[in-house]
Amino acid sequence: MEKRQHPRIAVKYRSHFTSKGPMVAGDGELCDLSSGGCRVASKAGVSVGTELELCIFSEDDPNPLMVDGATVRWARLAEFGVSFTKIRPPVQRRINDLCRKLIPLK
């Protein structure tokens, strides 16, 4: 049985990411979101352990969510998962609010 630290919600948000180390950048579709991380579908290849800056474009808000640090925890063909490692409190509150408003995945 899978045990998650944070419940995930299904979303379809546009995203953009850039790495802090060796240059990796790309666009993707954010598919799952939780208060602690997300899953991104993208053709850009990223490796486990890569530190990213992530910009999330929510349809509900004209201002993008800027996550200062997101570590790639897993990567598969055309998708990867990150945990938020450096996030400003106002951004964390906005993500928490989104997660409370939407229906969690099972």
MARVEXVEX-194255 format. One record per residue (C-alpha): x, y, z. Coordinates in steps of 0.25 Angstrom, whole numbers, padded with zeros to 4 digits, always signed. Layout:
BEGIN
XYZ...
END
This chain:
BEGIN
+0000+0000+0000+0005+0014-0004+0007+0024+0007+0008+0038+0003+0011+0050+0012+0002+0059+0005-0011+0056-0003-0010+0059-0018-0020+0066-0026-0022+0065-0041-0019+0077-0049-0015+0082-0063-0007+0094-0061+0004+0099-0071+0018+0099-0065+0032+0104-0068+0045+0099-0061+0060+0102-0061+0071+0095-0054+0080+0102-0044+0092+0093-0048+0095+0087-0062+0085+0095-0071+0072+0088-0073+0060+0095-0076+0046+0092-0082+0031+0094-0082+0021+0083-0077+0008+0080-0072+0006+0079-0057-0003+0067-0055-0003+0064-0040-0001+0075-0029+0001+0073-0014+0005+0083-0003+0019+0076-0004+0021+0074-0019+0016+0070-0032+0017+0062-0045+0020+0068-0058+0018+0062-0072+0029+0068-0081+0038+0063-0093+0050+0070-0086+0059+0060-0080+0062+0062-0065+0070+0053-0056+0067+0049-0042+0073+0059-0032+0073+0071-0041+0069+0084-0034+0059+0092-0042+0052+0105-0041+0038+0103-0045+0027+0113-0050+0013+0108-0049+0002+0115-0057-0011+0113-0050-0024+0116-0058-0030+0121-0045-0019+0132-0043-0013+0142-0053+0000+0142-0045+0009+0129-0047+0013+0121-0034+0028+0122-0033+0035+0110-0026+0049+0114-0023+0054+0099-0021+0048+0086-0026+0056+0073-0025+0054+0063-0036+0050+0050-0028+0047+0041-0040+0047+0041-0055+0041+0033-0065+0039+0034-0080+0032+0048-0082+0029+0051-0068+0036+0053-0054+0032+0056-0040+0038+0067-0031+0037+0070-0016+0037+0085-0012+0050+0088-0005+0050+0103-0005+0037+0110-0005+0033+0124+0000+0021+0124+0010+0011+0132+0002+0013+0122-0010+0012+0110+0000-0001+0116+0005-0006+0118-0010-0003+0103-0013-0009+0099+0000-0022+0107-0003-0023+0100-0017-0021+0086-0011-0032+0089-0001-0042+0094-0012-0040+0082-0022-0043+0067-0021-0032+0058-0016-0027+0046-0025-0029+0033-0018
END
